[in-house]
Amino acid sequence: MLRLTRAISWLTDLKPDALVVSGDLINDGWTEGYAEIEARLSTLNCPVLLVPGNSDDSRAMRGAFTKRFGATDDSNPMHFKAKIGGLRLVGIDSCLAGSAGGDVAPHLGWLKEALGAQGEQPTLLFSHHHFVPSGIPPMDDVMAKGATQLGELLAQRSHRPLAISSGHVHRPMSAMLAGFPAHICGSICPANPLWLGGKNVPAANEPPMIMVHHLTRAGLNSSHVAV
């Protein structure tokens, strides 16, 4: 929890308009940790939006964050959509039950509707699983399916999302999907090594990391920040 405390302290000074948590809040079935994480996130004076990760227990997570998810059916995907000022935030639940991998293809109908609601406006899209290869073979084996279909859906829109941000890899990276930025955010928990399939696995000693999106009239600036 020390690493989470450092991140929250940094965010408290920043005073963000909203915080998006991209999953993997717990590991090894530590469901009692959700209540403590919720309490700490509640100290931030801003909306907190969440999507689950493959390490999460969706039922326990939903129960601990009831005021954020509401009393919805446990079988429903844990998507979100919110408007913060003039910016729309959309999160898609990419998890597959019983698998470390993900798939967005079954949810593209929901996403198309969410992106079309309230007309065209600047949008950031969030997920847990990544859509562009990280180069780390074990992580890319369990990246999100449906990335091609997602790219085709977004490319058809006259007003595309400004960027997509994911987690899962636990290492900061940036690439492109269908012509727009696709970021992988760093992690509060220890980072995975940048192992690109070679004989040796490099050390990973990064501090906890978060990602900050700053939208101005000049455009979107996205920063990977070590805290």
Secondary structure, 3 states (H helix, E strand, C coil): CHHHHHHHHHHHHHCCCCEEECCCCCCCCCCCHHHHHHHHHCCCCCCEEECCCCCCCHHHHHHHCHHHHCCCCCCCCCCEEEEECCEEEEEECCECCCCCCEECHHHHHHHHHHHHCCCCCCEEEEECCCCCCCCCHHHHCCCEECHHHHHHHHHCCCCCCCEEEECCCCCCEEEEECCEEEEECCCCCCCCCCCCCCCCCCCCCCCCEEEEEEEECCEEEEEEEEC
